[in-house]
Amino acid sequence: MGETIWILIPLAPFLLAGFIIWSKHQEKMIEKQSEMTAEKAAQYAAHTERLEARVRVLERIATDRGVDVADEIERLRDAPLN
């Protein structure tokens, strides 16, 4: 055991440098993943908002008897999805 420790002592800086590089890489990976997660969450929120707006229009069409339903549906078809 005493002989192997002398071999490991000169290798310690290289092992430490490798660990530092690895930990920085892991940190960057976590940052990228959190950015991607935040971006996906924003996309889902926007999509949900659009769906809720469409549901509100459909509820209004279903409950309002005075509206010409065919015209309202045509306007919805012509409206952009985004």
Phi, psi and omega in degrees: 000322181295328180284327182285333179295327179291334177284323183284331182301312178293337180277346184303313179299323179291320177295319179295317178298318177297319178295320180296315179298316179298317181292324176294321177297316179298320179297317178296321179297318179295319178298315179297319180294321179292324176296316180295321179295318179296320179295316178297319179298320178295320178295317178296321179296317179295318179296317178297320179298317178296318179295320178296321178296319179294320179295320178299318178296315180296322177296320179295319179297317183291329185262339183265108183284338185280349183274138175286106189297321182297318178296320180295320179294319178297320177296323178293323179294322182282339183289142177292152182285334184266000000 
